[in-house]
Amino acid sequence: MSTKTIAKLEIPEKKLQEINKFLASPSNALTRDFMKVIAKYGTIEEINAKAEKAQNLDNQLSDLRRIKSPYLKDLRWLMKARDSRAFIAVEEYRKRELGADYKKVRFNADFAVTLEISALQYFPWLITEAARAIEKKELMPGRYIRVRFMKEQENQRDGELTAIAAAMNIIGASYVETLDTKGTDGANVHLGGPDTITGYFGGVGQPNDYALKWVDEFLYYYTNYGVRQVLNLNPGTILLGYMMHKLGINNEFKISVFMGNDNPYSVLWTLLTAKLFSRDDGSTPLIGFNFSNSVNNRTIELSAQVRGALNLESCVRFEHHITETWKAIVRQPYDRTAELVELCKKVKNIGAKHEGGPVKVEEKREHPSSILDYFIPRTEVISKGLMPALEQNYLDKHEAINLTAGALTRAGIPVIAATALH
């Protein structure tokens, strides 16, 4: 293929000017309606200032004291455990995993893998996990995904949203919340039970005015609780996320596996938009995205070439499912650990996401993990006596994380656990 032919793929400046003219036009109803939602929360500077105040650990602890949250004692315990260095240090962990080979292995920090767990539904699980990590000298994840109903947490009135945020500050980890405006509340007429399964083929969806409702909901939790990172799964809300950041709001999001990035061309599409709407300093609110569970290492390697060419390697993490819930999302057995070890020798900034426990553990559980458990209201979880089983599922995922961490460490690949603990 000639260079002249390939050059036809270039986007002319004139077409970019037409797009810019439309986006900035006062008569553009899409932009105008979007700006109205933002204006409800103040100026860009006021919005960010409110979020920064809510993200401050001292303010979070003060808020929890004010409402007499039952989680305060757990947070104090967590801070004491951190300060007393009760958790295993990275060097000690490496010595244990490598044994006699410890001094021979050289870790390249450029290829460090973030240990990621999903989903941390309830604050007490984190404390149980931390106690286990101390006892068994295990690593705590460096990244947590949450898929809990937001309004349910707020209405619980025990300060769970704030307690989670404070815990992440204490342990040195990032976290992601999932907003309620995700199209599963009856807004999408295609979605129901198994009898409407074809409705899922086009994605869960956020129809009609739900994209703007998503912005409204995000800004509410951003300004009131400091929630910076949220899950994103629809082309419209992804675009609005880019637009918010371009205006100056310091929001971030990760794209869900349900978006279906399953080939390098879909990744090119995703990253092109991130690049086009990046700020002058190159930053983008897209801090990561999950591939489809179907991708192979070749697709991820090609996607890394795209990411590198667009100078997004350091800010956009590839979040790859290493384990998945036993039920309701993939064919089992599903375990990508061996592939991950090979991939991470070549591709930087990978997140190893664990949404299920080890295969040998899950297949024997009376209540194995299920993606559908994420959408059970707390009242139903309690009334059905499911909480112990769901917490055990979460701890199984913690075990899977540590199996992956061990495999990576023995291969000479560094891992990113909770930075303030290890």
N, C-alpha and C positions, 0 to 999 in steps of 0.2 A: 504494500500500500504506500503510495507516494505521500511525501510531507504535505504537498498541496491539498491532497484529498483530506487528510486528517485535520488540517487547519480549518476545514469547514465546520468543525465542531465548536469552534470558538464563538463566544457570545458577543455580538457587536455592542459597542458602547451605546449606540442609539437605543437598543432594546432595554438596556439597563436604565437609561434615562427615562424611558416610558414607564418602567416599573416604579422608579423613584417618584416620578410625577404623580402617579396614582396613589402611592402610599401616603404622600404628604399633602394631598389635595383636601381642602376644607369640605368639599362636597362628597368625599368618600365616606359613605355611611358606615363601612366596616371599621375604619380607623376612628371615626367620630364616636361610635358607640363604645369602642374599646377605651378611648380616653375618658369617657364619662364614668366608667367603672373605676378607673384609677383615681379620678378627681374626688370620689367619695372618701378617700383615705388621706387626702391632703396633697401637698407637693411631693415631688420625688424625694427631696431632702428630708421632709417630715416623715415620709413613709420609711425610709432607711433608718432614720434616727429612732423611731419607735421599735423597729426590729432589733437594732443594736442594743437598745436598753433591755429588751426581753431576752436577748441571747447572753447577757452577762450573768455569770454564775452567782455572784452576790445577790443580784436582784431576784434570780430564780429561787434561791434559798429563802430570801426574805418573803417572797410571795407564798411559798409553801408553809412558812411559819405562821403567816397571817391567817391562812385557812386551816391551820392545825392538821396538815397532811400526815397521814400515817406512814408515809414514805420517807419522812425526814430522818428517822432513826437509821433506816437502811442506807441513806446517802451518807450519813455521818460515818457509819461502819465502812462504807466503800472508800471514803476519803482516808480514814485511818489505815485501812489495808493498803491503799496506794502509798501513803506516806511512810509506812513501816516496811515497804518493799516486800510485802507478803507474797506477791506473784513472782513466778519464775522469770529471771532475766533472759534476754535473748541469747546472750553468750552461754549461759548455763544450759539453756534449751539445746543449743547447737552441740555443745559438748556431749550431752546425753544422747542425742540422735546419731552423732557421727562417731562417737567412741574414739578409737585409736586414730581415725582419719581426720580428727578435728583440725589439727595444725596444717594439714595438707590442702584443705579446701579454701578457696578464695571466693568470697561472695561479691558479686557485682550489683551494687545498689540500684543501678539503672534498670535492672530486670526484676526488681522486687514485686511480689504478688500480694495484693490486698486480700486478706481473709474476710469473707463476707457471709453473713447468715441471714436467713429469711424464714419465717418472719417473727420478730420480737413483738408478740401481741400484747403482753401484759408486763408491767414493770417488775413485779415480784420474780418473774422468770430470770431476769438479768441478775438479781441478787443470788438466786439459787445457782445460776451458771458461774458466777464469780466465786462462790464458796467452793464449788466443785473444782474450778481451775486452780485455786490455792491448794486444795487437798491433793489433787492428782498432778500438780505441777504442769498444767496445760496452758495453752495460749487462749486469750480472749480475742474475739474477732476485732478487726480494725474498722469494720463497717457493718451497720445494722439496717435491715429493711423492715418497715412496719406496714401492715395492711389492716389496721384496726379502724373501725368507724370513728371518724373524727368527732362528730357531735356526741356520740355515745361516751367517748372519753371525757369530753368537756362537761357533759351532764352528770357524770359520775361524781363530780365534786370532791375528789380526793387529790386532785392536782396531777393526774397521770401524765398529761402532756408536758407539763413543766418538769416533773420528776425525771422523765425520760431525757429531756433536753439537758437537765443538770447532770445526770449520770454520764451523758456523752461528753460533756465538758470535763468531768472528773477523770474519766478513763482515757480520754484522748482518742475518740473515735468519731467517725461521721455517721449520720443516719438519714433516712428518707422516710417521710410520711406519705400516706396515700389519701388523697382527698375524697370526699363523699360524692362529688359530682363526676361519677365515672360511668353514667349511663345504665346502671344496673338497678335503678330505683323505680322502673316503670316508664322512664322517659323514652326508651327505645322499644317500639311496638314489636320488633322482631324477637325480643328476648323474653323467654319464660322458662319453662322446664325443658326436658328432653324432647317434647313434642315441637319445640321451636328451635331445634339445634342449628338449622341452616342460618338462623340469625347471627350466629357466632362466626360464620365464615367470613363476614366482612368486618370483623372486629366488634368489640363490645359497643363502641360508639358513644359519642357525646352530641346528640342531635340538636338541631335548631339553635336555641339560645344557650345551650349548655356550655359552649366554649366560653362565653362571657361569664356565666355562673361560676365556671372553674376559676377564672381570673379573680372574681369577687371573693370566692372562698379562699383562694390562696392568700390574697392580700389581708383577709381577716386574720388568718392564723400566722401570717408573717408579722403583722404589726402587733398582735396581741400575745403571741407565744414565741415569736422569733423563729418559726419554722422556715428554714431557708430552702431545703431540698425536698421536692415532692416527686412522686411517680408521675410519669406522663405517658399516654398511650394513644393519643389521637392526633392526626396531622394538624387539625385546627388549633388545639391547645399547645402543641409543640411550637407552632408558628407564633402564637401569642406569647409564649414563654420567651422566645427570642426577642420579640418586640418589646416586652417589658424591660428586659436587660439592656437592650439598645437605648432605651429612654433614660436609663440610669439606675433602675431598681436592681438591687443586688440579689436577685433570685437565682436559684439553681434548680435543675431537674435532671432526672435520669429517665431514659426511655425504656418502657417495659418490654419483656419478652413477647407480650401480646401484640406489640406493634408489628412483629414479623420480619425483622431484619435477617433474612436468611440467605442472602447472596451478596457478593461484593458490589453489585450495582445498586441494590437497595441501600447499602451502607454509603455509597457515593452520594446518593440522593440526600440521605440524612445529614452527612457532613458538609455537603455543598451549602445547604441552608444555614447550618451553623456558621460556616465561614462568611457567607454573605451578610449575616446579621451580627457578626462579631463587632466588638467595640474597636476603637482605634488602637488600643493596646493589645489587640488580638484575643481578648478574653471572650468567652461564650458561656451562657448559662447551662449548656449541655455538659454536665460533668461526667456522664457515662451513659452507656446503654447496653441492654441485654441483647445478645444475639438470639435468634430462634434456636431451639434445642436441636434443630436438624443440621446446623452448620458443622463443617469439618475444619481441620486445621488449615487447609489450603485457603479456604474462604477467609479465615481470620488473618492469615498472612497477607493476602491481597488487600484486605481491608486496612491492615496496618500501613501498607504502602500509600493508600489514599490518605489516611490520617496524617502520615508524615509529610506528604507533599503539600498538604494544606496547613502545616504547622500547628496541628491540633494534638500532637502526641502527648504532650505533658498535661493537658487539661481535660481530655476526653478519655475516660477509662473504658476499656472493653470488659464488660461484666458478663462472664461466661458461666452458665450453670454446670457445676461439676456433679452435683446430685440433685434430684428432684423429688417432690413428694411422691410417695408410693402409689397414691391413687389420684385419678381425675386430671392428669395433665400429660404424661408420657407413657409409652410402653416401657415396662420394666423387664429385666434389670437395666438401670441407667446409671453409669458411673464413668466420668470422663477424666479421672485422675491421671491415668497413664498418658493420655493425649495432652493434658495440661502440662505435664512435666516436659514433654518434648517441645510444646509450643512456646513455653516461657524461656527457652534457650534462645529464641529468635525474636519474640515480640515483647515489647515493653508495655508497661502500664496496663496490666491485666488484673481484673478482680475475679477471684475464685469464689463463686456464689454457691452456697449450700442451702438447698431448700428441702432436702431430705436427709435421712440418716444413712448409715452404711447399709448396703443391700442385705448383708447377712443378718443385720439387726432388724430392719424393717419387715422382712418377710416372715419374721416370727412374732411380731407384735400383734396382740389381740386388737389393738386400735392403731394401725399404721397411719402415717401422716397422709393427709389429704388436702389438696388445694381448696376444697370446698369448706373446710373447717374455718378458713379465714373469714368467712362471711356469716358465721353464726353469731347472733347477738350475745352479749355477755350474760344477760339474764337466762338465756336458753342454755348456755354453757354450764352455768351454775345449777340450773334446775335439773339438768340431765346428768349432773355429776361428771362432766367431761374434763374439768380443769386438770386433774392429775394426769390424765392420758395425754392431753395437749401439751402440758409442760414436759412430759417425758419425750414426746415427739421433738420438742425444741431441744432438749438435751441430747437427743440422738443426732441432731444436726450439728450441735457443738462437737460431738465425738467425731463426726465426719470431717469437720474443719480441721481437727487436730491430726487425723489420719493424713489428710492432704498436706498439712503443714510439715509433717514428718517426711512424706515422700519428696516434697520440694526441697527441704533442708538437706536430705541425703543426696540429692542431685546437685547440690551447690547453688540452689536458687533461694535468695532471701525472701522472707515473708513479712508483711506489714500487719502486725497485731495491734491491739490497743496501745498506743504509743506511750501513754502516761503510766502504764502498768508494768510493761515488760522491758 
